[in-house]
Amino acid sequence: MFRRWIVRGGPLPTSSWIPPHHTHQLEPPPHATNRRPNPVCCLPWSGALPVGGDHDEVMKRKVLAAKKRKPSALEKLQPGEAQEVLRSLLKAHPTLREEAEEIARSLISDVSFEGIAEEVEWELESHDLDELNSRAGKTRLAYVDPGDAANEILHEAIDPIIDQMQSRLELGLGREALETCKGLVLGLYDVRKKKNDGCIGWAKVAEQTAQEVLEKWSRGIRGKGTKGRRTSLRSFLDDVAPEWGSMFDRVLSR
């Protein structure tokens, strides 16, 4: 693999090797001018490690280290625990509060009534008659009406979404609160119309719950554009939930 070239001024023994930093100018011998040199043999040494050997050993160590890496505790936190971690972090590093506020507002602002309606429907349809029967009827303390049990299950399912609407109202995010309100009413209306054996079919409390949502929104909406948002909401509800028109009149005309 050594280059059998000669140094200007004299022949070079075959067994000699010229390092890359050699300062003598190299030239091919006269009898080799028409021969095509082997490109592998003539490439200068770059100092890089060849594939295999130490390289493979390093890669194996990296793979083993990744497998042995402990799971992140942050990824296993429950919502309440995550909030506590955030409070502790901001208390220890107050300079992060402004950035955290921006991230929080960005998350809260990312909302659409279509997404909210789908979430409401999914939450309500995930509860079946077995769950209703387990709560209704005779208990050790008293008799529980199936309607009351279904109403309880319904609120447990969608109260977190109602709380999101309330939070957006308190933060002055009028558009986002309106989208949440529209999604809640639309989801309740669509579930009511579906023929299913879930709790909502027994309770028939969808309209009552929608009225509670609208009342909370009406009490919380404020600031510039309030009248326009009320008009926009009423027009939207007349289109998507026409059978609840009289209830909309009672709530939104106050």
C-alpha positions in Angstrom: 0.0 0.0 0.0 3.0 2.3 0.1 3.4 4.7 -2.8 6.4 3.6 -4.8 7.4 7.1 -5.9 10.8 8.7 -5.9 12.1 11.9 -4.3 13.5 14.5 -6.7 17.2 14.0 -6.7 17.4 10.3 -5.9 15.5 7.0 -5.8 13.5 5.9 -2.8 13.8 2.4 -1.4 10.7 0.3 -1.8 10.5 -0.4 2.0 10.4 3.3 2.9 7.2 5.3 3.7 6.8 9.0 3.3 4.5 10.6 6.0 1.9 13.1 4.9 3.9 16.1 6.2 7.0 15.3 4.2 8.3 18.5 2.6 10.0 17.0 -0.5 8.1 17.3 -3.8 7.0 14.0 -5.1 6.8 13.0 -8.8 6.0 9.7 -10.5 8.8 7.7 -12.1 9.1 8.1 -15.9 8.0 4.5 -16.6 4.7 5.0 -14.6 3.3 8.1 -16.4 0.8 6.1 -18.4 -0.3 3.9 -15.6 -3.5 4.7 -13.7 -2.7 4.8 -10.0 -4.9 2.9 -7.5 -7.2 5.6 -6.0 -7.3 3.8 -2.6 -3.6 3.4 -2.3 -2.9 7.0 -3.4 -5.3 8.7 -1.0 -3.4 10.5 1.8 -4.1 9.4 5.4 -6.7 11.7 7.0 -6.3 10.6 10.6 -10.0 9.4 10.9 -10.8 6.1 12.5 -11.9 3.4 10.2 -15.4 1.9 10.4 -15.4 -1.0 12.8 -13.2 -1.5 15.8 -13.3 1.5 18.2 -16.1 3.1 16.3 -18.5 0.2 16.8 -17.5 0.0 20.4 -18.4 3.6 20.9 -21.8 3.2 19.3 -22.5 0.1 21.5 -21.8 2.1 24.6 -24.1 4.9 23.5 -27.0 2.4 22.9 -26.4 0.8 26.3 -26.4 4.2 28.0 -29.7 5.1 26.3 -31.3 1.9 27.5 -30.1 2.4 31.1 -31.3 6.0 31.2 -33.9 6.4 33.9 -37.4 7.5 32.9 -38.2 11.2 33.4 -40.2 12.0 36.5 -41.6 15.0 34.8 -43.3 12.9 32.2 -45.0 10.8 34.9 -46.6 13.8 36.8 -50.3 14.1 37.2 -51.8 17.5 36.3 -52.0 18.7 40.0 -48.4 17.6 40.5 -47.2 19.4 37.4 -48.8 22.6 38.6 -47.0 22.3 41.9 -43.7 21.8 40.1 -44.4 24.9 38.0 -45.2 27.0 41.1 -42.0 25.9 42.9 -39.9 26.6 39.8 -41.3 30.1 39.3 -40.9 30.8 43.0 -37.2 29.8 42.8 -36.7 31.6 39.4 -39.1 34.6 39.2 -37.5 35.8 36.0 -39.1 32.9 34.2 -42.6 34.1 35.0 -43.0 36.3 32.0 -42.0 33.5 29.6 -44.3 31.1 31.4 -47.2 33.5 31.0 -46.6 33.8 27.3 -46.6 30.0 26.9 -49.7 29.7 29.0 -51.6 32.3 27.0 -50.6 30.6 23.8 -52.0 27.3 25.0 -55.2 28.8 26.3 -55.7 30.7 23.0 -55.5 27.7 20.8 -59.2 26.7 20.8 -62.0 26.2 18.3 -65.6 25.4 18.8 -65.4 22.3 16.6 -62.6 20.8 18.7 -64.6 21.6 21.9 -67.8 20.1 20.6 -65.9 16.9 19.6 -64.4 16.7 23.1 -67.8 17.2 24.8 -69.4 14.4 22.7 -66.5 12.0 23.3 -66.6 12.7 27.1 -70.4 12.1 27.3 -70.6 9.1 25.0 -67.8 7.3 27.0 -70.3 6.7 29.9 -72.7 3.9 29.5 -75.7 2.4 31.3 -73.6 0.2 33.5 -72.1 3.2 35.1 -75.5 4.8 35.5 -77.0 1.8 37.1 -74.1 1.5 39.5 -74.9 5.0 40.9 -78.7 5.0 40.6 -81.3 3.1 42.7 -81.2 2.1 46.3 -78.0 2.7 48.2 -77.0 2.3 51.8 -78.0 5.9 52.6 -80.9 6.6 50.3 -82.6 6.2 46.9 -80.8 7.9 44.0 -83.0 8.9 41.0 -81.4 7.8 37.7 -81.8 11.4 36.4 -79.8 12.8 39.3 -77.1 10.1 38.8 -76.9 10.9 35.1 -76.7 14.6 35.8 -73.8 14.0 38.2 -72.0 11.9 35.6 -72.5 14.5 32.9 -71.1 17.3 35.0 -68.1 15.2 36.1 -67.4 14.7 32.4 -67.6 18.3 31.1 -67.0 20.5 34.2 -63.3 20.7 33.3 -64.3 22.2 29.9 -66.7 24.6 31.6 -63.8 25.6 33.9 -61.7 26.3 30.8 -64.3 28.7 29.6 -64.5 30.4 33.0 -60.7 30.8 33.0 -60.7 32.4 29.6 -63.4 34.8 30.7 -61.4 35.8 33.8 -58.3 36.4 31.6 -60.2 38.7 29.3 -59.9 36.3 26.4 -63.3 37.0 24.9 -62.9 35.3 21.6 -61.5 32.1 23.1 -64.3 32.0 25.8 -66.9 32.5 23.0 -65.4 29.6 21.0 -65.5 27.4 24.2 -69.1 28.3 24.9 -70.2 27.6 21.3 -68.5 24.2 21.4 -70.1 23.2 24.7 -73.6 24.0 23.5 -73.0 22.4 20.1 -71.6 19.2 21.7 -74.5 18.9 24.2 -77.1 19.5 21.4 -75.5 16.9 19.1 -75.3 14.3 21.8 -78.9 14.9 22.7 -80.0 14.2 19.1 -78.1 10.9 18.8 -79.9 7.6 19.5 -77.8 5.9 22.1 -78.1 4.1 25.4 -75.7 6.3 27.3 -76.3 8.3 30.3 -77.2 11.4 28.4 -80.1 9.5 26.8 -81.6 8.7 30.2 -81.0 12.0 31.9 -82.3 14.4 29.3 -80.4 17.2 31.0 -78.5 18.4 27.9 -80.6 21.5 27.5 -80.5 22.3 31.2 -76.7 22.0 31.2 -76.4 24.1 28.0 -78.5 26.8 29.8 -76.0 26.8 32.7 -73.1 27.2 30.3 -74.8 30.2 28.6 -75.6 31.8 32.0 -72.0 31.5 33.1 -70.8 32.9 29.8 -73.3 35.8 30.0 -72.2 36.7 33.5 -68.5 36.6 32.7 -68.4 38.3 29.3 -67.3 42.0 29.6 -65.3 44.7 27.9 -65.3 46.0 24.3 -67.2 43.9 21.8 -69.6 42.3 24.3 -72.7 43.2 22.3 -71.2 41.9 19.1 -70.3 38.6 20.7 -73.8 38.2 22.1 -75.2 38.7 18.6 -72.7 36.4 17.0 -73.4 33.7 19.6 -77.2 33.9 19.1 -76.9 33.7 15.4 -74.6 30.7 15.7 -76.9 28.9 18.1 -80.0 29.5 16.0 -78.3 27.7 13.2 -76.9 24.7 15.0 -79.5 24.2 17.8 -82.8 25.5 16.6 -84.9 23.5 19.0 -83.5 25.4 21.9 -84.5 28.8 20.6 -86.8 29.6 23.5 -84.1 28.9 26.1 -81.7 31.1 24.2 -84.2 33.9 24.3 -84.5 33.6 28.1 -80.7 33.6 28.7 -79.3 35.9 26.1 -81.9 38.6 26.4 -81.2 39.3 30.0 
